[in-house]
């Protein structure tokens, strides 16, 4: 009896639906509350900022039906549920992002606190989210009290082509007294150049390379810091270190091509402006601003240049210069500089931060006294040095991406980037140093003049990036492809450094637009790049040429003839479009729209009978192999694609007339394009892989000929040994076009290929990153590894754009409409792979898609985030052969069969986790 009673109790405990009561799912929970894509941003300058959050909840088909946002002037009021700044009230909506603030005027310098709650599909009310905060920056010019100040170090008198001019960093300090209790203290800081801010001997914030790179003639960014806990009773000291940075230092390849200017493109002397606002508990406010009451000097940083490197003489350290009690009587009165032409704004993106610390995996000594540290992967950042030795010892660090056959680092591909750091010991025990104002692209560090034999911890790699590549996972049955995915993420991290650079190592590091637009969608899968790309689009808009073309890179510090190029300038259309599609961001479309229209007029003016010629710089399908696609073909195809995207963006902005105009333009371009470039047999007139890929993906083929074009593309790939003949522009479009046209098996053969040219070729040859060239290096060719050194980057993400195909097709994670509210799960299931597992953190939550073979069955495991729906494509024609968690579909009311054909069955599902199995005839 006791046993039966216990079993009965257990059953009753486990079955809450007994006696006719319906089960109630727990209420939804709210995660990642963000404002303008950022968590708890400080000092924003957007008057109608946008809120977003992600929902979690158990069960299936969970939805948000309403929300309420409170914005308060204090955390106390927020805790009492008083939205004295804005109470949205209960809003019937499923929106969880791009929700505009609609309350009282947001005041300059004010702090605000907010939270949100939601109601689910059954009307259940959630708990309030974790309180979040934001503050407004200095919205009015009159709010700025400081001057731009610096320390005079003289002027560049070197021969600009034969010797480098690397001035020392400038040091500034200000002592002040706080004799009352501090309620809140806020620092605002910027520089024409780079700055590091310090309070009482400690660095403020964890970001580097502030305030960022802009066209300083149009805008200058600043940062806001909460320093309340840094201000002490009595004496306090503000310290600032400033260097040339992008403002006055060497930028890109100007020295290499011997431009009239090789540095100082925006100004000559870097300067700092900042102020601290202290609110005391008695209600009074004090502002300490940069002016001539500050003191200036030089210090131990003797050289500081982003490209060339940094030299630090520890013997010149002035201990305590940035802390109370220091005697600054020998310091100078700072020089005052004029305000820049550009307007002051808060930085809208994500800042460069230390993302990882790397311990060397090996030390070698290719020659006596020359030590090479292998950090294990090719990244962007700096090396931290630990050393102990005699005073005056000069330890030199040089950086390389690969090794020569003799074990020494290769530096030929750095071109004229010196990329050398030097540390001069003070000789007082163990010393640790890392530079402040330079960075390098490298895997190997060459150390010379090190006192004694270094141990493994003498060098630590400091990985720097503006992003975290944590938005996705990818795993497959092919080990090479898994390594490829890691290499793609490593390379994106290395190059998303304040802006999307082409490479982090050589004398370039420019925001090349062709690379950026090609890789844009891949970038969104691997990282949350909404804020980062928002900032870059401001750069791109600022850089637009007066005649309408977007330039080859942005910011655009110097110009040469033919400042634009087909497929490069089109970034001004393609990147905003992807921001809209991935993040449902129409505000960025509004910001860019006038410039995009101007660009379309520029193309129209250059066109004849709707065909746009190549024109401009004509980079073409950069680094294609054995096949050349004409620049005119590329120009014409991208013009058509631009028109197609413009029609969709105009529609999103409710610009009906424009949508019709660009829709008609696309039809005319498509007709003219087909007449000029597509033959009656479906072949293109130029017959290259790239021509088919672009025309098919851009929808420029006549419907009746598209299948023949796709077949010809497939034939060419097979005859080429299942290898590419494409470059930067063609490669990703080949993969996308093949899957679009039903050639998934062939796409997988390319994906798995290890012979040149292929992704696997670099992996087989030891790559830890994506290379600029398909054949940048081979293990057997180390002696000739300086081949094409001047254009040979080992950290170049353009060919990594295959990530777009990996997620959209191999894993099958795509969107139906903007912002992943309605999701498409349609994996390219093929016997070429045993399994694929992937996940993606979309703006609406994590989407997972995994598939694997079990005999003649395929198993698909899917996760759909709360408040979204998905269409799932299962490759079988027989509904009866499909089961979910071993149940027939007709037994599961939350799964809807939309359609079934010979090739696939399409289901509609809501949020939750699903496991489908189906017999597949392949």
N, C-alpha and C positions, 0 to 999 in steps of 0.2 A: 504493500500500500504506500509506504513512504517513497519508494522509487517512482510509482505512478504519479503520486502527487507532485514530486519534484519535476517530472517530465512535463506535467500539465502547466506548472508555474513557468517553466522555461519557454513553453510554446506561447503562453499568453504574453510573456515579456517580449518575445521576438515578433509578435504579430499585432502591431498597433492598430490594424484596420479591422479588428474583430468587432462584432456587434454592430455592424453597419456603419461605423465611423470611417470617413475618408481620411487618408493620410495627408498630412500637410508638410510640404517641403520647407526646410528652414529658410528664413528670409535671406535675401541676397546680401552679400558683403561688398564693400567698396575698397578698391586698392588703387594705388598710384594716382592720387589726386594731383593734377598738374595745371599749370597756368602758362599759356603760350609755350607749350611743350616742355616746360621746365618745372622741376620740383622746388617749391619755396624760393622763387626768384627774388632777387633784391635789385632795387633801382631800375625797374622797367620804365619805359617811356611810352608805352601803348595805352591810350586812354580807354579803349574798349577791349580789354584783354579777354582771351577765350579760355574757358574751363574745359577740363576733360578728366575722365576717370575710367577705370576698368572694373567690371563686375565679376564676381565669383558666386557660384551657387550650386548646390547639389541637385542631382536629378536632370531630367531632360526638358527641352523646350522652355527653358527659363527665360523670362523677358522682363525688361523694365517698361512700365507703362506710364510712370510719372517720376519727376524729381523735384527737389527743392534745394536751392542754394542760399546760404546765409553768408553775408560779408559784414564783418564787424570792425569797429575801430579799435578794439582791444580784445585780448584773449579772454579777459574776464567776461565781457559782454557775450562773446561767442559761446563761452561755457554756459551762459544763462539763456542761450538760444535767442539772443537779441541781434537781429540783422539790421543794425542802425544805419549801415551804409547801403545795404541792399538785401532785401528779402524777396526772392523770386516768387514766393508763394508756391503752391503745388501746381506744377506745369505738366499737363498731360502730354508726354513725349517720350519716345524711346531714345532720344539723343543722349550720347555720353561724351561727345567731343564737339569742338567748334561751337561751343555755346558762349555767346558774347555777353559780357557784363553789361547790365542795363540799369545801373543804380545811380546814386549821386555822383557828382563830379569827384574824380580821384585827385587828391591834392598833392602837390609837389612835396617830396620828402616824407610823406605819410606812410605809416605801417598799417597793414590790413591783415585780417585773419578770416579764414573761410572754411566752410565744411558743406557737405552735401548729404542728403539721404534720398532714397529711391523707394518706389512701390513696385512690386512684382506683378506677374500676370494674374495673381489672385487677389491683388489689392493689399498684400502684406507690406507693411512698412519696415524698412530696414533700420538698423542703427545708424546714427550719424557717422560719417567717415572720420578718420583721424584728422584733427585740426591741421590745416595747412596755412601758410602765410605768404604774403608778398609785400613788397614796398615799392613806392614810386620813387623815381629818380629826381634829379633836378630838372624840372620841366621848363623853367624860365631862365633866360640868360641872366637875369638879375639875381638868381639863386647862387650863381657862381661868384665867389669872392676872391678866388686865387688868381695869381699871375703865372704865366709860363716862365719857369726859371731853370737855370742850369749853371754848370761850372765851365768857364772858358778854358779850352785846352788848345786853342790855336786853330789853324786851318790847314787843309790838305795842300801841301806844296810838293808832293811827289809827282814823278812822271806817271801818269795814270795807266800806261800800258806796261811799264817795265818794273814797277814796284808797287806793293800794296800799301794802302794807307789804313792803318788799324788803330784808331785813337783809343785811349783808355776810357773806362766807364767813369761816369761822374757820380759823385756822392753828395747828398743833401741831408741836412738835419735841422730840426727845430725843437728846442726845449720849451716846455710850457708847464704851468702848475695848475693842478685841479685840487682845490681845497674844500670842495663841497661833495656831498654824496651824489654819485652819478646814477641817473635813472636809465639813460640810453646814450650811447655814443656811436656815431656812424661816420665812416670815412668814404669819401668820394675821390677817385684818383684816375688820372689819365696821363698820357705822354705822347709827344711827337718823337717816336722812337719806342724803346721798350723800357719798362720799369718793374722794379720789385719794391713793394712797400713794406716797411717794418715799423713796429711799435714796441718800444722798450726791449729792443734786442731780438724780437721774434718776427718772423715773416708773417704777413697777414694773408690769409687765404692759402689755398693749395694749388692755384693755377700758375702757369708759366707763360711767358711771351705776351704779357699784357702790354697794351690794351688790345692787341690784335692788329691785323693788317687791313687797311682801307685805302681808298683813294683819298688821301688826306686833304685834298683840295675840295672835296665834296662832303666828307663826314669824318668824324673822329669819335671812336668809341671810348666809353669810360666804364669803370667798375664801381660797385657799391659794396661796402663791407660793414658788417655789424662788429664793432670792436668794444662793445660794452664791457666785456670781461677782461679787456686788456688795459683799461685805464685805471690807474691806481691813485690813491690819495697822495698828494705831493707832486714831485717833479715827474714829468713824462717826456718822452722823446719820440718824435716822428723821424724816421729815416727813409730815404729813397735812394735807390741805385738806378741809374739810367744809362742806356747804351743806344747805339745807332739803330739797330734793328732794321726793319724794312724801310724805315723813313729815310735814313741817311747812309745805310750800309750798302754792301754789294748785293745786287739782286740778279738772279737768273744768269743768262749767258751774255750779258752786255760786254763784259771784259773779253770773252772768247771771240766775239764778232767785231770787237773794237768799235763800239758805238762812240758817239761824241761824248756821251756821259757813261761812266761805268759804275757810278755810285751817286749818292746824294740826289736821287731822282725827285724827292719831294721837299727836301730841305737839307741844310748843312749841319746844324748843331741840334742834337736831340734836347728836349726840354720837358720838364715835368710840371703838371698842375694838379693840385689836390687841396682838399680841406677836410677838417674834422668838425662835425657838429656835435656838441655835448649838451644834452638836456639834463639839468640837475633836478634833484627831487624837490627843490624849493620852487620849481617852475621857471627858473631862468635858463637862458640858452647862450652858449658861447661858441664862436666859430674861430678855429685856427686855420688860416689859409696860407698857401704858398705865396711868399712875397720877399722883399729884400731884408726882412728881419731874420730869415733863415741863413744858414751857413753852408758853404760849398767847398768841395775839395776833390782831389784825386785819391785813389786808394790802391789796393793790391791787384785789381783787375786791370791789367796793362793793355790788353787787346780784347775786343769783344765784337765778333762779327758772326752773323748767322751762318754764312757760307764758309768763311775762312777759318774760324775757330776762336778759341779763347786762351789767353795767357794770364796766369795768376801767380803773382810773386808774394808768397806768404810772409816774406820778411817785411813787407810794407803794410801788414795788417795794423790797423789802429783799434786795438781792443777796446770795446765799449763805446765806439763812436755813435752807435744807435741806441744807447741806453743812458739813463740818468747818471750824473756824476762825472761826465766826461768833460775835459777841458778843451773847448773848441776855439780858444783864443787865436790859434794860428790859422784857422780856416778863413776863407774869403767871403766877401759879400757876393751872392750869386748874380749872374747876369740875367736880365729880363728880356724875353723874346716876345714877339707879337703873336696874337691869337691866329690860329689857322683860318683859312677860308671856309673849311668844311664845318658843318653844324655838329654840335655835340649830342650824342645819342648813347643810350645804353646798348651794350653789345647784345645782339639778339640771338647769338648762337651758343654753342657749347665750347668751353675753353680748353686749351691744351693742359693736360694733367698727367701726372705719373700714373700709368695704368698697370705697371708690373715691374718687378725687380727680378733680374735674371742672374743666376750664378753660372760662371763658365763651366763648360763640360770638359774642357781640355786646355792645357797649356803646352805649347811647343816652343822650341828654341832653334829656328832655322839657321841662325848664325850666332856666334858667341855674343851674349849681351842683348840680343834681340829676342824678345818674348812675344808670342802671339797667343792671345786668349780667344777661344772659340765660345761665343755666347749661345750657340745652338740654333739660332734662327736669325733671319735678316729683318731687322726692325729699324724704326726711327727713334732717336733719343740721344742719350749721352752715356758716358762711362763715369762711374764714381771710382775714384782712386783712393786706395789706402796705402800709406807708405811711411817708413821711418828711416831717417838717415841724416847725413851731415847738412848743415845750413848751406844754402846756395846750390844744392844739387838740382839740376834741371831734368825733370822726368818728362819725356815727350810721349804723347799718345797720337797715333795715326789710325785711320779707320778704313776698312775694306769690306766688300761684300763677298769676295771669293779669294781663294789662295792660288798662287802660281805653283808650278810643279816643284819649285824649290822650297815651298812652304811659306814664302813671304806673301804679304797681302798684295793684291792688285789695286793700284791706284790710278792706272791710266784712264779708266772710265769716269773718274771724277773730273776729268778735264782740268779747268783752272780753279776748281774749288780746293783750297789748300787743305781743309778738313783736318787740322792739326791743333791739338790742345797741349799746352805746356804748363806744368806746375813746378814752381821753384820753392824748395823746402825752407822752412824757417828753422828746422833742426831742433824742435822741442818735443821729442817723444813721437807717439803715433799721430799721424796727420791724415785726415779724411777730407776729400775735396770733390766737388762736382761743379761744372760750369753753370752759369745762369742764362747766358744770352746766345748760346750757339747750340746747334744739334746736328746730328749726322745720320746717314743711313748706312747700317753696317751689321755684320755678323762677327767680324774679327777686329780685335784691337791689338795693334802693334805697340809694345811698350819698350822704350829704349832709355838708357841711362838710369835704370832703376838700381838703387843701392842694394846690393846683395841679390839673392835669387828670390823672386816673388812667389808667394803662395797663391792658391786658387782664389782666395778672397781679396787679393790685391785689386781686382777689377770686378765691379758689379754693373750689369747693364740696367739702365734706367729707361724703360719703355715709355715714350711720350706719344700722346694722341689726343685729338679732340673728341673721340668717340669710344664707346665700349662695344666690341663686336660680340654682344651677348644676346642678340635678338633671334638667333636661329640655331638649330642643330641639324646635322646631316650625317647619315651613316648608311653605308651600302655594303653589298657583298664583295665589292672590288676595293681592295686595300689602297690601290693607287688613287682612286677617286676620293677616298677619305682623306688622304694626305693632301690632295689637290684642294679640297675644301678648307683645310687648315691654312694652306698657303694663301688662298684667296683672302681669308680673314686677316691674316698677318699683314698682307700687302695693303689692304684697305685701311687698316689701323695706322700703318706707317705713312700713308699719304693723305689721310683725312686729318690734316694738321693745320688748323685755322681755316684752311680752304682745301678743296680737293686738288692736290698737287699731282703732277705727272710722275715725279720721283723724288725721293728724299735725300739722295746722296750727291749728285753731281751739281755743277754750276747751272742749275735750272730751277727746279722747285716752284714752278709757276702753275697757276690754276688753268691748265689747258682744257679748253671747252669741249674738244672732240672726245678726249678721254672721259670727261665727266658725264657727258650726255650718253655715251655708249654704256657706261657702267651704272648709270643712275638707278635703274630698277633693281639691279643686283645689290647695290648699296643699301636699299631699303630693306631687303631681306636679312642682311647680316647685322644691321645696326639701326638704332632709332635715330635717323638722320634728319628729322623734321626741322629742328631748330638749326642744325648745322647747315642744311641746304637753304634755309630761309636767309641766313647770313650771306651765303655765296650768291644767291640770286640778287641781293642788294648790290653786291660787288659787280655782278654781271650787268645789271641795269645801269649802274654808274659808269661802266666801261663802254656802253654802247656808243658806237661812232655816230657822229652828227648826221651822217647820210643814211643811217638805219641798220647797218650791219653790226652784229655782235662780233667782238674781236676774237682772236685766237686764244687768248687767255685773259683772266680777270682775277684781281685788279690788273690794270693795263698801264704800268709805269712808264713804258717807253714804246715808241712805234717805229716800225720799219715799213718799207713799201709792201703793199698788199696785206693789209692788217687783218684780213678775214679769210676764211676758207670754207668751202662746202663741207657739211657734216660737222664742222667745228662751230660755226656761227649758229647753227640750228639748235644749239644748246639752249638758246633763249626761248625756244618753243618747247622742246622735249623735256627739259627739267621741270618747268612749271607744270606741265601736263602730268608728269609722274607724281609731283607733290599733290596735285588734285586727286589723282586716282588712288594713291596709297593712303593719304591722310585726310581725304575729303576736304581739302583746304582750298576754298574759293577766294579767301582773302589774298593769298599770294597771286592768284590769277588777276584780281583787281589791281594789285600793285604793279604787276608786270604788263598789263593789257595794253596800255598806250605804247609802250616800247615794242611789244610784239606786233601791233598793227603797223608801226613804223617799219619794222623789219620786213613784214609782208609786202609793204609798198616798195621797199628797196628791191625785193626779189621780183616784184611785178615789173618794175622799171627795167630790170636787167634781162627780162624774158622776151622771147620772140615766139608768138603763137603758143603761149603757155609752156614753153620749154625754157627752163633756166639753165644757162651754161655754167661751166665750172667757175671760172673767175677766181680772183683773190690769190691765196697762197698755194692752192692746189696740192695739199698733202696727199690726196687720193686715199686709196685703201692701204694705209700706212703699213709697210713691212709685209705685204702680200708675197706669196711664194710662187714664182713661175707664171703667174697670170696677172695681167694688168688691166684694171677696169678704168675706163676713161674718166677724167674729171668732170666732163660734161654729163656723163651718165649719172654720176654720183650727185651732181648738183641738181639735175632734173628730178631724180627720184626723191631726194630729200625735200624738194619744193612741194611735191605732191603730198608727202607725209605731213609736212608742216600745215598745209591747207586742211587736211583731214583732221588733224588735232585741233586746229583753230576753230573749226566748226563745232567740235564737241565742247571746247572750253567756252565759246560764245554762248552755246546753249546752256551751260552750267551757270552762266552769269545772267541768264534771261535776256540776252541780247539777240532777239529772234531774227532781226534783219541781218545782223552779222553772221549768225549761224547759217542762214540761207545763202548769204553771199559766199562764205567760205566753202559751204557744201557744194555750191555750183562751181566754184573755182576748182575744187578737187575733181569733179566730174570732167571738167575741161582738160585739166592737166593729165588725168588718167587716159583720156581719149588720145590726146596729142602724144603722150609718152608711148602708148601702144603703137601708134602709127610710126613713130620714129625708131623705136628700139625693140619691138617684139615682132617676130616673123610669123608667117601663117602657120608654120609647123609647131609653134609654141616655144621655139628657141629664141633667145635674145640675140641681137645682132652682134654682140661682143662675146657671148658664149663663155663667160667666166662664172665660177661659183658665186662670186659676190653679186653679179648682175641678177642672177636668179633669186638669190636670197633676199636682196633688197626689194625687188619687184613683187615677190610673193608676200613677204611680210608686210610691206607697205600697201598691199591691196591694189597694186597698179596693173595687175594682169587682167585682161578681159576674162570674164567668167568662163567662157567656152575654152580658153586656152590654158587656164591655170594648172589643170591636171597634167597637161603635156609639159609645161614649164617645170613642175615639180619632178616629173619623171626624168626630165633631162638633167636636172640638178642631181638627182639620185644616181643616174648613170655616170655622170662626171666624177662623183665621189668614189663610186665603186671602181671605175677605171683608174683612179688615182691611188688605188690601194687603200681605200677607206681613210683617206687623209685630206687635210685642208690644202687649199691653194690661196687662202684668204689672209687678210691682215686685220687691223683694228676694227674696221667697219663691217667687214663681211662675216667674220667668224661667229659672233653671237647670233647674227641673223640667219646663218645657215642652220644652226641648231633649232632656232625657233620656227623657221620656215618648214624644216623637215617634219617636225611634230605637228605643226599646223596642218600639213598636208597628208598626214597619216604614215609618215616614214619613221616611226619611233625606233624600230630595230636598227635602222641605219644610223640614227642619231646616237644610239648607245654604242655602236661600233666606233664612231668618232670619239665619243666620250672616253672609251676605254683604250683607245689607241696609245701605243708607247713609242712608235717610230716617228721620226721627224717628218713633217712638223705636227706636233700634238702636245697636249698638256702633259700626257704621260712621259714624253721625252724629257722634259725638264725634271719631273719627279724621279725618273730613273737615273738621272744624272745628279741627284742629291739636292735639288732645290728645296728651299724652305719658304719660298715666296714666288710670286708670278713675275716672269721675266718680260722685258720689252720685246725681245726677239725670241722666236721659236727655238733658235739654236744659239742662245747667248753663250753657252758653255757646255763642254762635255768632260767627263772624268778623264777620258783618254787624250784630251786636247788641252791640258792645263798649260803647256808651254806656249800655246798660241792663244791663250785666253785674253790677250789684249786685242784680238781681232775685232774690228769695228768698235774699238774702245770708246771713241768719242760719242757714239750713239748706242751704248750698251748698258742699259739699266737693269739691275737684277731685282728691282722693286717697282713694278709698273703694272697697275691693276687692270689695264684695258682688256687683256686677254682673259682676265678673271670674270668678265661679263657673262661667262657660261653659268654663273650662279643663278642668273635669271631663269635659264632653262632648267637647271637642277631643281629649283623649287616649283616653277610653274608646270613643268611637264614630268620630270622624273618622279617627283613627290606628288605633283598634282595640286599644289596649293595656289589658288589664284582668286581673283575677285570678280564678281558679276557687276557690281556697281561700286562707286567710289567709297573708300574707307572700310572695306571688308565687313559691311553690314550684311550683305548677301554674298556668300562664299561659294566658290566652285572647287570641288574636289574631283579631279580627273587625272589620276596618275597614268603615266605611260607604262603600262604593265607589259613587260617583255621577257621572253626567255633569255634575253641577253644579260639579265640580272636575276640573282636569286632573291634579293630583297632590297628595299629602300625604306629608310626610316628618317623622317624629318619633322621639324616643328618650327613655327614662326610666331613670334610675339607681335601680333598686329596691334593697331591702335585700339582695337576692340577686344584684345585678349589673345591667348595662345591658341593657335590652330596646329593640330598634329595630323600627319598622314603617314601611315606605314603600310607597306604591302609585302607579302612574301608568298612564295610558292610552296604548296604541300601536295606533291604529286600533280594531278591535273586540276587541282583547286588553287584558287588564290584567296588569301586571307587579307582583309583590309581593316586596319585598326585606325579609327578616326576620332579626333577630339575637336569639338566645335565650341567656341566660347559663348558664354551667356549673352543673351540679347542679340544673337545673330541666327541666321538660317543658312543652310547650305544645300546645294544640289550636288549629289554624288553620282558619278558615272561608274557603273560596274560593267566590265566587258563580258557580258553574256546576254543571250537573247531569251533565255528561259527564266521567267520570274520564279518558277517553282524550284530552280536550282540555287536560288539565293537564300541564305539564312543569316539572321543577325543573332549572335549569341545562341546559336543552335535552335532558334525559333523561326518558323515561317513568317514571311512578311505580312501575310494577311491576319496574323495573330498579334500584330504590333500596331496599335492605332496611331502612335505618334510618328510612324514612318509612312510617307505617302509616295505611291508610285506615280510618277509624272508621265513617263512614256517608256516604251520598250521597242527596240528594233532588232535587226539581225546582229548589229555590232555591240549594242550597249543597252543597259537599263538605267534610267535616270530616276533617282529617288530624291525626295525632299525631306530633310531632317532639321530639327532644331538643335539647340545646344545640348551638350552631354558627350558621353563616350559611347562609341559603337564599335562592334566587331562583326564585320560581314565576311561571309565565305561564299564562294561561288565556283561552280564548274566552268572552266574556260576552255574553249576550243581555239587553240593557237597553232 
